[in-house]
Amino acid sequence: MNTATIREKLYDYIRVADDNKVKAIYTMIENELNEPYEWWNDGELIAELDYRSAQLKSGNDKGRLWEDAKKEILSHRKVK
């Protein structure tokens, strides 16, 4: 099962779970929710950004126009 499916299942579950279960889940992740994410200290993220930047600068990756990316993103949006 991919991460997106897991997220959706968890979201659906939490919306209908009884109060005790919601509180138990919150207790398990409370510390992570209260810690600010300092992306500049995330070595894996920085390495990925450096790699992508080098690919763009070298011409190995041509990049994408914002309008093209936006159209693709919006085409995948769920309509409710």
C-alpha positions, 0 to 999 in steps of 0.5 A: 500500500502506498503512502497516499493510500495510507494517509487517506485511510488514516484520515477517514479513520480519524474522522469517525473514531471515538474520542479515546482512540483519537486521543491515543493516536494524538498522544503517540505523535504529540511531540512530533506535532509540536516540534517545528520542522527546520528543513535547512537541517534536513540533510536528505532534503538538502541533498535532494535540492542540491541534486535537482539544482545541479541537474537543472544547471547542467541541462540534464533536466530541462525543468517545466513551465509553471503553467504546464505544471499547474495544469497537470496538478489541477487535472489530478485534483479531486472534485467533491 
